[in-house]
Amino acid sequence: MREVLENMSEACYFVNSDWEFEFINKSAEPYLKVEELFFNKTKEELIGTSVGDVSAKYIDAEIFKIYHKAYEKQKPQVFEMISEYSKRWFEIKLFPNIYGIFVAFRDITDRKESEKLKTHYEKLNVIGEMAAGVAHEVRNPMTSVKGFLQLLAENEELEKQKPIFDLMINEVNRVNDIITEFLDIAKDRSENLENSSLNDLIKAALPLLETRALKEGKLVELQLSTIADLHIDKNQIRQLLLNLINNSLDAMNSGKKVRIMTYEANGKVVLSIRDEGNGIPSDIIDTIATPFITTKDKGTGLGIPICFSIAKRNNAKIDYTSSPQGTTFNIRFSK
């Protein structure tokens, strides 16, 4: 039985009633190393060591309460948890007996991320359907309002009020832009996919970005590697580029830099946009892809959700990291 457990594909270990490791199989060893439980010890040296001595972050955590509950009640437990060390998700199965607890676990991070993305896109689809349903009804009266405002703005007797009319017209245009962005989120797929060079798209957009950056005393730096052409919608990817890079410029003070990189990794073509801003606030970092979440006074909170939708329609996924030293967005395209 020990030989079977040692060579099974599922990671497992056994802790005795004193919470000491008595057994760790081969599949569990790589995970425990990542979880920093080994502390330069071999698997053999870990045997006989108390769980509390090598996993201090879990001593007062919910996971230990579940372990104790399983042992005290002698009932199996199944639960999911995110690691305090590697920040990856695991499914944990506890099988207690009078001698201790047999623990089997597996990494479910990819599944959790897929579920999170699925939920996110379902929310976007609902919002998009709502937008498509009301867009026509909203745009018709807004077009009439705009037309009459333009007539009033040209009336010589109301010349003094022209700045007010212009402001109102701009606000009507802003409403129309928001409706357009809503409809962009609603799209399920791209209709103009063609083989294109991502590097060429970046170079073509660079002058527009550099003009703004130089005006604000900021820099845009390119680090483009040789990459495969992609089957993408050039206009949509250009919009994604402009949205993300303008966001980066918005987040930075004068003298800072945005770095745009392309490279291939793990069978993907990666577009990476890294800024030197102050990072995404911790209270919204997990929800920035949700519509209307924004830190900008005049922002709509639709730019990032649109980027996620564009990525999905162009066979890509977006991940990001952020700290007080800056934020990095990675768009990973399947070749």
N, C-alpha and C positions, 0 to 999 in steps of 0.2 A: 504493500500500500504506500509506503514511504517513497519507493522508487516511482510509482505512478504519479504521486503528488509532485515530486521533484521535477518531473518532466512534462507536466501538463501545461497547456498554453495559457491558462488563466492564472494570473498572479495570486498567490495566497501565502499566508503565514499562520502560525499558531502561537498564541500567548497563553501561559498557564494562569492559574488562579492568583498568582502573585504578580501578574502583569509583566512577566518576563518572556522574551522571545525564546521559543523552543525549536521552532522550525521556520525556515524561509525558503521558498522554492526559487528556481532559476528565473522564472518569469517576473517575480516580485523584485528581484535585486536591482534592475535598472531604475524602477520607479522609486525605490527607497533611497537610492543614491541621489536622484533628482530632488527628492523631498528633504535632502540634507540630514537623513536619519543616520547615515553611516559615520559621518565625522571622521573620515580617514580610517575607519575600521573595515575589516573584511566581513563578509557575511558570517563566517565562522566565529569571529570575535564578537559579533553582535549577539550571538546566542547566549542566553543567560543574563542579558542586560535588560533592565527595566524599561518599559515603553516610555515612562515618564522622564527617564534620564536622557532619552534621545529625541524626544518630540515635545520640547517644553511649550511650544505654542499651542498644543492641544490639551494641556493639563486641565484648564478651566473651560474648555470649549464644549460645545454641544455633543461632539462626537464621543467624548469620554463618557458623558451621561448615557448615551445610547449603548455603549459597550457595557457599562455597569448594569443598565436595565436588562440587557440581553442575558447577562450572566446570572443576575439575581433571580430573574423570573424563568430562566432556562427556556427562553423562547427565541427562535430565530428573528432577526431583524434585517430589513433591506432598506437602504436609504441612499440618497445622493448628497455629495458635499463638494465644495470647492476647496482645494488645498491652500493652506496658509503659507506654503513655501513656493510651490511652482505655479499657483493660481490656476491649475487645471482641474477639470471636473472628474469625479470618480463615482462609480456605482459600487457601494460597499454591501457585502452580504455577510452577516454574522451567524455562525452556527455554534451555539454554546453547548458544553457538557460539563460534568462536575469537575473536570480537570482544567478547564479554561475555555477559550474561544478560538474556533477555526475561522479565519477571515479570508474571504475571496473578494477580489476587487478588479475593476477594469476601468480604463480611461475612456470616458464618454464625452470628452471635450468637443470633438467634431460634431457629435450628435446634438449637443446642447447649442452649439453655434448655429447649426442648421435649423434647429427649432426656433431659435431667436430670430434668425433671418426670415424664416417662414412667417412667423407672427408679425414681424415688422412689415413685410410686403403685403400681408393680408390687410393690415391697417392702412397702408398706402392705397391699396386697391379700393377700400371702402371710401376713403377720402376722395380718390380720383373719380369714383362713380358718382359721388355726391356733386363734385365739381362739374362733371359732364352734364348732370341733370339740371343744374341751375344756371350754367354758363349762358345758355341761349336766352333764358328769361331775364337775366341780369344785364347782359350786353345790350339788348334792344333798348331798354329805357336809358341806359348810360350813353348810348350813341345819340339819342335824342337830346339828352341834357347837354352833352358836349357840343352838339351842333348849335343849339340856342346860345350857349355861352360864347361860342366863336362869333356868332352874329352880334351879340351884345358888345363883345370886345372891339368890333369894327365900327360900332356906332360912335360918330364924332361927338354927340352930345354926352356920351358916357366915357370920354377920354380919360378923365381922372380916375375912373374905376378900373381901367384896363389891367393894372397890376393884380387886382383882386380876381378879375376874370381869368387871367393867365394862370394864377395860382390854382383856381378851381379846375381849370382844364388839365393842369398837371396832375392834380389829385384823381381826376377821372381816368387819365391815362395810367396812373398807378394802379387803380382798381382793375383795369383791363389787363395790365401786366400780371397781377396776382392771379387772375382767372386763367391766363395763359399758362402760368407756372403750375397751377392746379391740374390743368389738362395734361401737362407734360408728365406729371407724376402718374396719371391714369394710364398712360400708354403701356401696353404689355410687351411690345416687341418693336424692333427697328425694321424699317422697310427699305433702307438704303445702305445695306451692308456691302462692303467691297474691300478687296485687299488694299491696304494702305500702310504707309510708313508712319509709325507713331512719332519717330524722331522728326520727320518732315513737318508733321502737324505742330509739334512743339516749336520748331524753328520759325514757322509761319506766324504763330501767335506771339512770338517773343517781342517784336517791336512794339506792339500795343502794350504789353506788360511793362517793358522797360521804360516807356514814356511816362507811365504813372509812377513807377518806382523811382526814377531819377528826380521827378518833380517833388517827391516826398523824402528825398535823401536816403533811399533804400536801394538794395542791390538784388538782382535776379541772376543766379549763376546756373549754368547748364553743365551737367556731367552725363553725357549721352554715350552709351555703349552700343556696340553692334548688336542689333536684335532682329528677330524675324518679323516680317510683315504680319499684320493682323487683319482679320475679317471684321471690320468695324464700320460704324456710321461716322464719317469724318465730322459732320456738323455737330453731332451730339458729343463726341469726344472733345471737340473744341470748346463746347459749352462747359463740359466737366472741367477742363483745364482752367478756363477763365474763372469759373466759380471758386474752385479750390485755391488757385493762386491769389485771386483778389481777396479771399478770406485770409490768407496768410499775410498779405500786405496790410490788411486792416488790423491784424493782431500785433503788428510790430511797430516799434518806435524807430525814429530816424537813426541811420547808421547800422541797422540790422540787415540780414540777408535771407532770401528764399533760395533754397537749392532744389533744382529739378533734376532728377536722375532717372535713367532707364537702364535696365539690365535684365538678364535672364537668371532665374533661380527655380529649382525644383520643377522644371518643365513648364514654367509660366514666364510670361513677359511682364515685368514689373515697372510701373510708373510710380516713382516715389517723390513726394513733395514735402520738403522739410523746412519749417520756418524757425525763427529765433524769437518768437513772441513769448508771452507769459503763460502759455498753456491754456487748455480748456478748463473752466471751473469744475471742481470735483462734483458739484451738485447736479451738473447736467451732462457730464462726460459720457454717461451710458445712454443718454437720450437725444444726442445731437442729430440723429437720423430721423427723429420724429418731427413732423411739421409743426411750425410755430415756436420751436425751441430756439431761442436766440439771445445773445448778449448785446446785440446792437440796438441802439435807440430807434433807428429807422429800418431795422431789418424785418423781413417777413418770416424768417425761420424756414424758408422753403428751399434755399440753395443747396444745403447738404442732402436733404431727402431726394431732391432731383438728381444729385450726383449718384446716390445709391441706386436710383431707378435706371439711370443711364448705364451704369456699370452692369446691372443685371441684364439689360437689353443687349449689351455688347459682350456677353459671355465673360464677365469679369466680376470680381468681388473686391470690396474695400475693407481694409482693416486700418486701425490707427492707434498711435500711442501719443501720450501727452504728459508733459511735466512743466515746472516753472521755467525750464530752459527752452521750451519750444514744443511744437507739435509736428508729427510726421503722419501723412496719409500715404498708404500703399494701395495702389490699384493693380490687382493681379489678373492679367488676361490669360485665358486658355488659348494655346496656339492651335 
